[in-house]
Amino acid sequence: MSSMWVLETPAPTADARMAYGREPHQFGDLRMPEGPGPHPVVVVIHGGFWRAKYDLEHAGHLCADLTRRGFATWSLEYRRVGHDGGGWPGTLEDVARGTDFLRTLAQAHALDLSRVVALGHSAGGHLAAWLGARHRLRPGDALYSAAPLPLHGVVPLAGVVDLPRAFAHRLGDGIVETFLGGTPSSVPERYRTASPASLQPLGVAQVLVHGTEDDTVPVSMSEDFCARGRELGDDVRCVTLPGAGHFEVIDPRSREWPHVVAAVQSLM
């Protein structure tokens, strides 16, 4: 069964679409489970190599499934490469701002902000891992925030968690250089600030899920990230899925999907 259907099939409509900023792409889709709550929250960040042509629509399938299982889901849209203000630093600013906006949403919705996990796929996996690491940024660093919303854990799915390595391997036809506006040698501070691998240990629980047959983002990126995280004392584990490619991990109909659900549940 092909998992590409998630990219081609309209997803169930969200309960609400709300802006977290004034720019056209600064919004999110909220889905609320049944019952009084307060509900644990999964911040979902879609992939697409940070490019404008991929939006949050295809992530709606996994959001609907997680919501049915009792999680509120907040699926973020954000400025991407090709949008005014997208790439560095706007893309990272947006996912940070969108995540912190849960504090505002919790005023009117039954959200448990002590149980928030960020989950992202591919480039969204990079952004989810980075959200888990941004509390490590210091005053004076680009993208520093004095009070980022604390996360209970992160679940990068086939995540691009090492940007210098992704640059070296020319993943996504060399998109990393476009995304960060330069090479690791020309803008080293951007790579240090934006790459989760450069911010290890993240200091937050992590479960990385990756298919062994992924030909878009190599599984070794997750495996090496996990190994280094453990050496540095992080609570991190890697779930490798034999035979799986790049999209099974976001397909709620796939045989791999229960591993993703289990990863989220383990962090709550």
C-alpha positions in Angstrom: 0.0 0.0 0.0 1.5 3.3 -1.1 1.8 6.0 1.6 1.8 8.8 -1.0 -1.9 9.1 -0.7 -1.4 11.4 2.3 0.0 14.0 -0.1 -2.8 13.6 -2.6 -6.0 13.2 -0.5 -7.7 16.0 1.3 -7.5 15.7 5.0 -10.5 15.9 7.5 -11.2 19.5 8.3 -9.8 21.0 11.5 -12.0 22.2 14.3 -10.5 25.7 14.0 -7.9 27.5 12.0 -6.3 30.4 14.0 -3.6 33.0 13.3 -0.7 33.2 15.7 0.8 36.2 13.8 -0.1 38.7 11.1 1.7 37.2 8.1 -0.5 35.1 5.8 1.3 31.8 6.7 1.3 32.3 10.4 -1.6 30.1 11.4 -2.4 26.7 12.7 -5.1 24.1 12.6 -6.5 23.0 16.0 -8.2 19.7 16.5 -9.7 18.9 19.9 -10.6 15.4 21.2 -13.9 14.5 22.9 -14.2 14.9 26.6 -13.7 17.8 29.1 -9.9 17.7 29.2 -7.5 19.2 29.8 -5.9 17.3 26.9 -2.3 16.6 26.2 -1.1 18.5 23.1 0.9 17.4 20.0 2.4 20.3 18.0 2.6 19.0 14.5 5.1 20.4 12.0 4.8 19.3 8.4 7.7 18.7 6.1 8.6 19.5 2.5 12.3 20.6 2.8 11.1 24.0 4.1 9.8 24.9 0.6 6.7 27.0 -0.1 5.1 24.4 -2.4 4.4 22.0 0.5 1.8 23.1 3.0 0.2 21.7 6.1 -2.8 20.0 4.4 -1.2 16.5 4.1 -0.4 16.5 7.9 -4.2 16.7 8.6 -4.5 12.9 8.3 -2.1 12.1 11.1 -3.5 15.0 13.2 -7.1 13.6 12.9 -5.8 10.1 14.0 -4.0 11.5 17.0 -6.9 13.6 18.0 -9.2 10.5 17.8 -6.8 8.9 20.3 -7.2 11.7 22.9 -4.5 14.3 21.9 -5.3 17.8 21.0 -3.3 18.6 17.8 -2.0 22.0 16.8 -0.7 21.8 13.2 1.5 24.7 12.3 1.8 26.5 9.1 4.9 28.7 8.7 6.7 30.9 6.2 8.9 28.8 4.0 11.6 29.2 1.3 9.8 31.1 -1.5 7.7 33.2 0.9 8.5 36.7 1.9 10.4 36.3 5.2 10.7 32.5 4.8 13.9 30.6 5.4 16.4 32.0 7.9 15.3 33.3 10.3 11.6 33.5 9.6 10.8 29.8 9.4 12.3 29.2 12.8 10.7 32.3 14.3 7.3 31.2 13.1 7.4 27.7 14.6 8.6 29.1 17.9 5.9 31.7 17.9 3.3 29.2 16.9 4.3 26.9 19.6 4.3 29.6 22.3 0.8 30.6 21.0 -0.5 27.5 22.8 -0.5 29.7 26.0 -3.1 31.9 24.3 -5.1 29.0 23.0 -5.2 27.4 26.4 -7.2 30.3 27.7 -10.2 29.2 25.7 -9.5 25.5 25.1 -8.9 22.7 27.5 -5.2 22.1 26.8 -2.7 20.6 29.3 0.4 22.7 28.8 2.4 20.5 31.1 2.1 17.7 28.4 3.1 19.2 25.1 5.1 17.1 22.6 6.4 18.4 19.2 6.2 16.0 16.3 7.5 16.8 12.8 8.3 15.0 9.6 11.4 15.4 7.5 12.2 19.2 7.5 9.4 19.4 10.1 11.4 16.8 12.1 14.2 19.3 12.1 11.9 22.0 13.3 10.4 19.8 16.0 13.9 18.8 17.3 14.9 22.5 17.2 11.9 23.5 19.3 13.0 21.0 21.9 16.5 22.6 21.9 15.7 26.3 21.7 15.8 26.7 25.5 19.5 26.1 25.1 20.0 29.3 23.1 21.5 32.1 25.2 20.9 35.9 25.3 22.7 37.3 22.2 22.0 34.3 20.1 19.8 34.7 17.1 16.3 33.3 17.8 16.8 33.5 21.6 13.6 33.6 23.7 13.5 34.3 27.4 10.6 32.0 28.1 9.9 29.3 25.4 7.0 27.0 26.1 8.5 24.0 27.8 8.1 20.8 25.8 7.7 17.3 27.4 9.4 15.7 24.4 10.0 15.7 20.7 9.3 13.1 18.0 11.2 13.8 14.8 10.0 11.5 12.0 12.7 11.0 9.3 14.0 14.3 10.7 16.7 16.4 9.1 18.3 16.8 12.5 21.9 17.6 11.4 22.0 20.6 9.0 25.7 20.6 8.2 25.5 17.0 7.3 22.3 17.6 5.2 24.3 20.3 3.4 27.2 18.0 2.8 25.0 15.3 1.4 23.0 17.9 -0.7 19.7 16.6 0.6 16.7 18.1 -1.1 18.8 19.2 -4.1 20.9 21.4 -1.8 18.0 23.2 -0.1 19.9 23.6 3.2 22.1 26.3 1.7 19.0 28.2 0.4 17.2 27.7 3.7 20.0 29.2 5.8 21.3 31.6 3.3 24.8 30.2 3.0 27.1 27.3 3.6 28.4 26.1 6.9 31.7 27.9 6.3 30.0 31.2 5.2 27.3 31.4 7.9 28.6 29.1 10.7 26.6 30.8 13.4 23.3 30.1 11.6 24.1 26.4 11.4 25.1 26.4 15.1 21.8 28.1 16.1 19.5 26.2 13.7 20.9 22.6 13.7 19.6 20.4 16.5 22.8 18.3 16.3 24.8 21.5 17.1 22.6 22.1 20.2 23.0 18.6 21.7 22.3 17.6 24.5 18.8 19.0 23.9 17.8 18.4 27.6 14.3 17.1 26.6 13.1 13.6 25.9 13.4 12.5 22.3 12.1 9.6 20.2 13.4 9.6 16.6 11.5 7.4 14.2 13.0 6.5 10.8 12.5 4.0 8.1 15.6 2.0 7.0 14.7 2.3 3.3 14.3 6.1 3.4 15.9 7.5 0.2 15.1 11.1 1.0 16.7 11.4 4.5 19.1 8.6 5.4 18.3 6.6 8.5 21.9 7.1 9.7 21.2 10.7 10.4 18.7 9.7 13.1 20.9 6.8 14.4 24.0 9.0 14.7 22.1 11.8 16.4 20.7 9.4 18.9 24.0 7.8 19.6 25.6 11.2 20.2 22.7 12.3 22.3 23.1 9.3 24.6 26.8 9.9 25.0 26.0 13.5 26.1 23.4 12.2 28.6 20.2 12.9 26.7 17.0 10.8 27.2 16.9 9.8 23.5 16.0 6.7 21.6 15.8 5.7 18.0 13.1 3.6 16.5 14.2 2.2 13.1 11.5 0.7 11.0 12.7 -2.1 8.7 11.7 -1.7 5.0 9.9 1.6 5.5 10.5 4.6 3.3 10.0 8.3 3.8 6.3 8.6 4.0 5.0 5.6 5.9 5.7 7.4 9.2 3.1 10.0 8.5 0.5 7.6 7.1 -2.1 6.6 9.7 -3.0 3.6 7.6 0.5 2.2 7.5 1.8 -0.7 9.5 4.5 1.7 10.8 2.1 4.2 12.2 1.5 2.4 15.6 5.2 3.0 16.3 4.7 6.7 15.9 1.6 6.7 18.2 3.6 4.7 20.8 6.4 7.2 20.6 4.0 10.1 21.4 2.3 8.2 24.2 5.6 7.3 25.8 6.5 11.0 26.1 3.2 12.0 27.7 
